[in-house]
């Protein structure tokens, strides 16, 4: 135990800039890792990893894991921007849209696996145009959610 004089003030509240920097750095790192994994899953031929002429189950799972990391990193980063501010209802709706868009994307991407696609389970799963459209719609919902989470600050009077 240290013996500090009674007149030495000890700061007990965190400064407003202390929590923003580490969170945004971690969120950027997670987002970039997610983007790399997403790119490997979406276009494995760019990395010399393409082993099949069709988009298969493993490839779908890899790009969905990458998208999950992108969503996680984006959520943490945009949530950190609200440090010392009260979040608005629009921001809360945005965070829910990000998660809803991801669930929509997972369901659309794995439609054949869960039995709702054009090639049910006994057949080889096929990532067709309907599934690609569903994944794109889900990604659009995610993007809209991220836009709603941005803390726009009005002019100070």
ROMARTOR-514556 format. One record per residue (C-alpha): residue number from 0; z, y, x; residue in one letter. Coordinates in Angstrom, 2 decimals. Example, Ala and Ser with C-alpha at 12.3 -4.5 7.8 and 13.67 -1.06 7.14 Angstrom:
! ROMARTOR-514556
<rec><n>0</n><zz>7.80</zz><yy>-4.50</yy><xx>12.30</xx><res>A</res></rec>
<rec><n>1</n><zz>7.14</zz><yy>-1.06</yy><xx>13.67</xx><res>S</res></rec>
***
This chain:
! ROMARTOR-514556
<rec><n>0</n><zz>0.00</zz><yy>0.00</yy><xx>0.00</xx><res>X</res></rec>
<rec><n>1</n><zz>-0.86</zz><yy>3.42</yy><xx>1.29</xx><res>X</res></rec>
<rec><n>2</n><zz>1.54</zz><yy>6.28</yy><xx>1.03</xx><res>X</res></rec>
<rec><n>3</n><zz>-0.49</zz><yy>9.24</yy><xx>-0.20</xx><res>X</res></rec>
<rec><n>4</n><zz>1.17</zz><yy>12.56</yy><xx>-0.73</xx><res>X</res></rec>
<rec><n>5</n><zz>1.63</zz><yy>13.46</yy><xx>-4.36</xx><res>X</res></rec>
<rec><n>6</n><zz>-0.68</zz><yy>16.45</yy><xx>-3.97</xx><res>X</res></rec>
<rec><n>7</n><zz>-3.74</zz><yy>14.37</yy><xx>-2.96</xx><res>X</res></rec>
<rec><n>8</n><zz>-5.89</zz><yy>13.81</yy><xx>-6.05</xx><res>X</res></rec>
<rec><n>9</n><zz>-7.55</zz><yy>10.44</yy><xx>-6.40</xx><res>X</res></rec>
<rec><n>10</n><zz>-10.78</zz><yy>10.35</yy><xx>-8.33</xx><res>X</res></rec>
<rec><n>11</n><zz>-10.48</zz><yy>7.66</yy><xx>-10.99</xx><res>X</res></rec>
<rec><n>12</n><zz>-13.54</zz><yy>8.40</yy><xx>-13.09</xx><res>X</res></rec>
<rec><n>13</n><zz>-16.96</zz><yy>7.35</yy><xx>-11.84</xx><res>X</res></rec>
<rec><n>14</n><zz>-19.45</zz><yy>10.04</yy><xx>-11.03</xx><res>X</res></rec>
<rec><n>15</n><zz>-22.49</zz><yy>10.15</yy><xx>-13.27</xx><res>X</res></rec>
<rec><n>16</n><zz>-24.90</zz><yy>9.30</yy><xx>-10.45</xx><res>X</res></rec>
<rec><n>17</n><zz>-22.94</zz><yy>6.28</yy><xx>-9.16</xx><res>X</res></rec>
<rec><n>18</n><zz>-24.14</zz><yy>3.77</yy><xx>-11.76</xx><res>X</res></rec>
<rec><n>19</n><zz>-27.72</zz><yy>4.92</yy><xx>-12.19</xx><res>X</res></rec>
<rec><n>20</n><zz>-29.06</zz><yy>4.23</yy><xx>-8.70</xx><res>X</res></rec>
<rec><n>21</n><zz>-27.96</zz><yy>0.58</yy><xx>-8.25</xx><res>X</res></rec>
<rec><n>22</n><zz>-28.96</zz><yy>-0.37</yy><xx>-11.77</xx><res>X</res></rec>
<rec><n>23</n><zz>-32.40</zz><yy>1.19</yy><xx>-11.50</xx><res>X</res></rec>
<rec><n>24</n><zz>-32.99</zz><yy>-0.43</yy><xx>-8.11</xx><res>X</res></rec>
<rec><n>25</n><zz>-31.97</zz><yy>-3.85</yy><xx>-9.40</xx><res>X</res></rec>
<rec><n>26</n><zz>-34.04</zz><yy>-3.39</yy><xx>-12.54</xx><res>X</res></rec>
<rec><n>27</n><zz>-37.10</zz><yy>-2.39</yy><xx>-10.50</xx><res>X</res></rec>
<rec><n>28</n><zz>-36.66</zz><yy>-5.43</yy><xx>-8.26</xx><res>X</res></rec>
<rec><n>29</n><zz>-36.31</zz><yy>-7.77</yy><xx>-11.25</xx><res>X</res></rec>
<rec><n>30</n><zz>-39.32</zz><yy>-6.16</yy><xx>-12.94</xx><res>X</res></rec>
<rec><n>31</n><zz>-41.53</zz><yy>-6.53</yy><xx>-9.84</xx><res>X</res></rec>
<rec><n>32</n><zz>-40.46</zz><yy>-10.16</yy><xx>-9.38</xx><res>X</res></rec>
<rec><n>33</n><zz>-41.22</zz><yy>-10.74</yy><xx>-13.05</xx><res>X</res></rec>
<rec><n>34</n><zz>-44.63</zz><yy>-9.11</yy><xx>-12.66</xx><res>X</res></rec>
<rec><n>35</n><zz>-45.42</zz><yy>-11.39</yy><xx>-9.71</xx><res>X</res></rec>
<rec><n>36</n><zz>-44.35</zz><yy>-14.50</yy><xx>-11.67</xx><res>X</res></rec>
<rec><n>37</n><zz>-46.28</zz><yy>-13.27</yy><xx>-14.72</xx><res>X</res></rec>
<rec><n>38</n><zz>-49.40</zz><yy>-12.77</yy><xx>-12.58</xx><res>X</res></rec>
<rec><n>39</n><zz>-49.04</zz><yy>-16.26</yy><xx>-11.11</xx><res>X</res></rec>
<rec><n>40</n><zz>-48.81</zz><yy>-17.71</yy><xx>-14.62</xx><res>X</res></rec>
<rec><n>41</n><zz>-51.59</zz><yy>-15.62</yy><xx>-16.14</xx><res>X</res></rec>
<rec><n>42</n><zz>-54.09</zz><yy>-15.83</yy><xx>-13.26</xx><res>X</res></rec>
<rec><n>43</n><zz>-53.10</zz><yy>-18.58</yy><xx>-10.82</xx><res>X</res></rec>
<rec><n>44</n><zz>-56.59</zz><yy>-18.57</yy><xx>-9.30</xx><res>X</res></rec>
<rec><n>45</n><zz>-55.81</zz><yy>-15.18</yy><xx>-7.72</xx><res>X</res></rec>
<rec><n>46</n><zz>-53.17</zz><yy>-16.95</yy><xx>-5.63</xx><res>X</res></rec>
<rec><n>47</n><zz>-55.14</zz><yy>-20.15</yy><xx>-5.01</xx><res>X</res></rec>
<rec><n>48</n><zz>-52.93</zz><yy>-22.13</yy><xx>-7.39</xx><res>X</res></rec>
<rec><n>49</n><zz>-55.39</zz><yy>-22.95</yy><xx>-10.18</xx><res>X</res></rec>
<rec><n>50</n><zz>-55.50</zz><yy>-26.70</yy><xx>-10.73</xx><res>X</res></rec>
<rec><n>51</n><zz>-56.95</zz><yy>-26.89</yy><xx>-14.22</xx><res>X</res></rec>
<rec><n>52</n><zz>-59.88</zz><yy>-25.30</yy><xx>-16.05</xx><res>X</res></rec>
<rec><n>53</n><zz>-57.70</zz><yy>-24.64</yy><xx>-19.11</xx><res>X</res></rec>
<rec><n>54</n><zz>-54.43</zz><yy>-22.77</yy><xx>-19.58</xx><res>X</res></rec>
<rec><n>55</n><zz>-51.82</zz><yy>-25.50</yy><xx>-19.84</xx><res>X</res></rec>
<rec><n>56</n><zz>-48.16</zz><yy>-25.82</yy><xx>-20.74</xx><res>X</res></rec>
<rec><n>57</n><zz>-46.79</zz><yy>-25.10</yy><xx>-17.25</xx><res>X</res></rec>
<rec><n>58</n><zz>-48.96</zz><yy>-22.01</yy><xx>-16.89</xx><res>X</res></rec>
<rec><n>59</n><zz>-47.79</zz><yy>-20.70</yy><xx>-20.28</xx><res>X</res></rec>
<rec><n>60</n><zz>-44.13</zz><yy>-21.31</yy><xx>-19.37</xx><res>X</res></rec>
<rec><n>61</n><zz>-44.57</zz><yy>-19.53</yy><xx>-16.01</xx><res>X</res></rec>
<rec><n>62</n><zz>-46.05</zz><yy>-16.38</yy><xx>-17.52</xx><res>X</res></rec>
<rec><n>63</n><zz>-43.42</zz><yy>-16.38</yy><xx>-20.28</xx><res>X</res></rec>
<rec><n>64</n><zz>-40.66</zz><yy>-16.57</yy><xx>-17.65</xx><res>X</res></rec>
<rec><n>65</n><zz>-42.33</zz><yy>-13.69</yy><xx>-15.81</xx><res>X</res></rec>
<rec><n>66</n><zz>-42.52</zz><yy>-11.69</yy><xx>-19.03</xx><res>X</res></rec>
<rec><n>67</n><zz>-38.83</zz><yy>-12.41</yy><xx>-19.67</xx><res>X</res></rec>
<rec><n>68</n><zz>-37.95</zz><yy>-10.96</yy><xx>-16.26</xx><res>X</res></rec>
<rec><n>69</n><zz>-40.14</zz><yy>-7.92</yy><xx>-16.93</xx><res>X</res></rec>
<rec><n>70</n><zz>-38.35</zz><yy>-7.37</yy><xx>-20.25</xx><res>X</res></rec>
<rec><n>71</n><zz>-34.93</zz><yy>-7.84</yy><xx>-18.66</xx><res>X</res></rec>
<rec><n>72</n><zz>-35.65</zz><yy>-5.48</yy><xx>-15.78</xx><res>X</res></rec>
<rec><n>73</n><zz>-37.17</zz><yy>-2.87</yy><xx>-18.07</xx><res>X</res></rec>
<rec><n>74</n><zz>-34.25</zz><yy>-3.05</yy><xx>-20.48</xx><res>X</res></rec>
<rec><n>75</n><zz>-31.65</zz><yy>-2.67</yy><xx>-17.70</xx><res>X</res></rec>
<rec><n>76</n><zz>-33.57</zz><yy>0.20</yy><xx>-16.10</xx><res>X</res></rec>
<rec><n>77</n><zz>-34.15</zz><yy>2.14</yy><xx>-19.29</xx><res>X</res></rec>
<rec><n>78</n><zz>-30.60</zz><yy>1.48</yy><xx>-20.46</xx><res>X</res></rec>
<rec><n>79</n><zz>-29.33</zz><yy>2.93</yy><xx>-17.15</xx><res>X</res></rec>
<rec><n>80</n><zz>-31.19</zz><yy>6.16</yy><xx>-17.86</xx><res>X</res></rec>
<rec><n>81</n><zz>-28.87</zz><yy>6.69</yy><xx>-20.83</xx><res>X</res></rec>
<rec><n>82</n><zz>-25.84</zz><yy>6.90</yy><xx>-18.49</xx><res>X</res></rec>
<rec><n>83</n><zz>-23.35</zz><yy>9.49</yy><xx>-19.80</xx><res>X</res></rec>
<rec><n>84</n><zz>-25.48</zz><yy>10.04</yy><xx>-22.90</xx><res>X</res></rec>
<rec><n>85</n><zz>-24.99</zz><yy>8.72</yy><xx>-26.39</xx><res>X</res></rec>
<rec><n>86</n><zz>-27.83</zz><yy>6.36</yy><xx>-27.26</xx><res>X</res></rec>
<rec><n>87</n><zz>-29.89</zz><yy>7.30</yy><xx>-30.27</xx><res>X</res></rec>
<rec><n>88</n><zz>-30.87</zz><yy>5.07</yy><xx>-33.15</xx><res>X</res></rec>
<rec><n>89</n><zz>-34.46</zz><yy>5.24</yy><xx>-31.90</xx><res>X</res></rec>
<rec><n>90</n><zz>-33.34</zz><yy>3.78</yy><xx>-28.56</xx><res>X</res></rec>
<rec><n>91</n><zz>-31.46</zz><yy>1.00</yy><xx>-30.34</xx><res>X</res></rec>
<rec><n>92</n><zz>-34.55</zz><yy>0.21</yy><xx>-32.41</xx><res>X</res></rec>
<rec><n>93</n><zz>-36.57</zz><yy>0.15</yy><xx>-29.18</xx><res>X</res></rec>
<rec><n>94</n><zz>-34.25</zz><yy>-2.36</yy><xx>-27.54</xx><res>X</res></rec>
<rec><n>95</n><zz>-34.48</zz><yy>-4.59</yy><xx>-30.60</xx><res>X</res></rec>
<rec><n>96</n><zz>-38.28</zz><yy>-4.28</yy><xx>-30.59</xx><res>X</res></rec>
<rec><n>97</n><zz>-38.37</zz><yy>-5.45</yy><xx>-26.97</xx><res>X</res></rec>
<rec><n>98</n><zz>-36.45</zz><yy>-8.61</yy><xx>-27.84</xx><res>X</res></rec>
<rec><n>99</n><zz>-38.41</zz><yy>-9.15</yy><xx>-31.06</xx><res>X</res></rec>
<rec><n>100</n><zz>-41.71</zz><yy>-8.75</yy><xx>-29.21</xx><res>X</res></rec>
<rec><n>101</n><zz>-40.61</zz><yy>-11.29</yy><xx>-26.63</xx><res>X</res></rec>
<rec><n>102</n><zz>-39.65</zz><yy>-13.83</yy><xx>-29.30</xx><res>X</res></rec>
<rec><n>103</n><zz>-43.02</zz><yy>-13.21</yy><xx>-30.99</xx><res>X</res></rec>
<rec><n>104</n><zz>-44.79</zz><yy>-13.74</yy><xx>-27.66</xx><res>X</res></rec>
<rec><n>105</n><zz>-42.90</zz><yy>-16.96</yy><xx>-26.92</xx><res>X</res></rec>
<rec><n>106</n><zz>-43.66</zz><yy>-18.36</yy><xx>-30.36</xx><res>X</res></rec>
<rec><n>107</n><zz>-47.34</zz><yy>-17.40</yy><xx>-30.12</xx><res>X</res></rec>
<rec><n>108</n><zz>-47.64</zz><yy>-18.78</yy><xx>-26.58</xx><res>X</res></rec>
<rec><n>109</n><zz>-45.95</zz><yy>-22.06</yy><xx>-27.42</xx><res>X</res></rec>
<rec><n>110</n><zz>-47.50</zz><yy>-22.52</yy><xx>-30.88</xx><res>X</res></rec>
<rec><n>111</n><zz>-49.11</zz><yy>-25.84</yy><xx>-29.92</xx><res>X</res></rec>
<rec><n>112</n><zz>-45.83</zz><yy>-27.12</yy><xx>-28.49</xx><res>X</res></rec>
<rec><n>113</n><zz>-43.80</zz><yy>-26.31</yy><xx>-31.62</xx><res>X</res></rec>
<rec><n>114</n><zz>-46.50</zz><yy>-27.78</yy><xx>-33.89</xx><res>X</res></rec>
<rec><n>115</n><zz>-47.93</zz><yy>-24.56</yy><xx>-35.32</xx><res>X</res></rec>
<rec><n>116</n><zz>-51.04</zz><yy>-24.26</yy><xx>-33.15</xx><res>X</res></rec>
<rec><n>117</n><zz>-54.55</zz><yy>-25.63</yy><xx>-33.50</xx><res>X</res></rec>
<rec><n>118</n><zz>-53.76</zz><yy>-28.58</yy><xx>-31.20</xx><res>X</res></rec>
<rec><n>119</n><zz>-50.53</zz><yy>-30.27</yy><xx>-32.36</xx><res>X</res></rec>
<rec><n>120</n><zz>-48.31</zz><yy>-32.20</yy><xx>-29.95</xx><res>X</res></rec>
<rec><n>121</n><zz>-50.11</zz><yy>-35.52</yy><xx>-29.41</xx><res>X</res></rec>
<rec><n>122</n><zz>-53.14</zz><yy>-33.56</yy><xx>-28.20</xx><res>X</res></rec>
<rec><n>123</n><zz>-53.24</zz><yy>-31.62</yy><xx>-24.94</xx><res>X</res></rec>
<rec><n>124</n><zz>-51.87</zz><yy>-28.08</yy><xx>-25.55</xx><res>X</res></rec>
<rec><n>125</n><zz>-54.61</zz><yy>-25.46</yy><xx>-25.47</xx><res>X</res></rec>
<rec><n>126</n><zz>-54.09</zz><yy>-21.72</yy><xx>-25.12</xx><res>X</res></rec>
<rec><n>127</n><zz>-56.79</zz><yy>-20.54</yy><xx>-27.47</xx><res>X</res></rec>
<rec><n>128</n><zz>-57.95</zz><yy>-17.16</yy><xx>-28.76</xx><res>X</res></rec>
<rec><n>129</n><zz>-55.45</zz><yy>-17.08</yy><xx>-31.62</xx><res>X</res></rec>
<rec><n>130</n><zz>-52.55</zz><yy>-17.69</yy><xx>-29.27</xx><res>X</res></rec>
<rec><n>131</n><zz>-53.87</zz><yy>-15.09</yy><xx>-26.83</xx><res>X</res></rec>
<rec><n>132</n><zz>-54.08</zz><yy>-12.57</yy><xx>-29.67</xx><res>X</res></rec>
<rec><n>133</n><zz>-50.50</zz><yy>-13.37</yy><xx>-30.70</xx><res>X</res></rec>
<rec><n>134</n><zz>-49.28</zz><yy>-12.94</yy><xx>-27.12</xx><res>X</res></rec>
<rec><n>135</n><zz>-51.07</zz><yy>-9.58</yy><xx>-26.88</xx><res>X</res></rec>
<rec><n>136</n><zz>-49.54</zz><yy>-8.41</yy><xx>-30.17</xx><res>X</res></rec>
<rec><n>137</n><zz>-46.09</zz><yy>-9.43</yy><xx>-28.89</xx><res>X</res></rec>
<rec><n>138</n><zz>-46.67</zz><yy>-7.54</yy><xx>-25.65</xx><res>X</res></rec>
<rec><n>139</n><zz>-47.71</zz><yy>-4.50</yy><xx>-27.67</xx><res>X</res></rec>
<rec><n>140</n><zz>-44.43</zz><yy>-4.69</yy><xx>-29.60</xx><res>X</res></rec>
<rec><n>141</n><zz>-42.55</zz><yy>-4.92</yy><xx>-26.28</xx><res>X</res></rec>
<rec><n>142</n><zz>-44.40</zz><yy>-1.86</yy><xx>-24.95</xx><res>X</res></rec>
<rec><n>143</n><zz>-43.60</zz><yy>0.11</yy><xx>-28.11</xx><res>X</res></rec>
<rec><n>144</n><zz>-39.94</zz><yy>-0.86</yy><xx>-27.74</xx><res>X</res></rec>
<rec><n>145</n><zz>-39.89</zz><yy>0.37</yy><xx>-24.15</xx><res>X</res></rec>
<rec><n>146</n><zz>-41.46</zz><yy>3.67</yy><xx>-25.20</xx><res>X</res></rec>
<rec><n>147</n><zz>-38.76</zz><yy>4.13</yy><xx>-27.83</xx><res>X</res></rec>
<rec><n>148</n><zz>-36.04</zz><yy>3.47</yy><xx>-25.25</xx><res>X</res></rec>
<rec><n>149</n><zz>-37.05</zz><yy>6.39</yy><xx>-23.00</xx><res>X</res></rec>
<rec><n>150</n><zz>-34.38</zz><yy>9.13</yy><xx>-23.16</xx><res>X</res></rec>
<rec><n>151</n><zz>-36.32</zz><yy>12.27</yy><xx>-23.99</xx><res>X</res></rec>
<rec><n>152</n><zz>-34.06</zz><yy>15.26</yy><xx>-23.52</xx><res>X</res></rec>
<rec><n>153</n><zz>-34.75</zz><yy>18.44</yy><xx>-25.43</xx><res>X</res></rec>
<rec><n>154</n><zz>-34.65</zz><yy>21.89</yy><xx>-23.92</xx><res>X</res></rec>
<rec><n>155</n><zz>-31.22</zz><yy>23.24</yy><xx>-23.13</xx><res>X</res></rec>
<rec><n>156</n><zz>-30.44</zz><yy>26.62</yy><xx>-24.66</xx><res>X</res></rec>
***
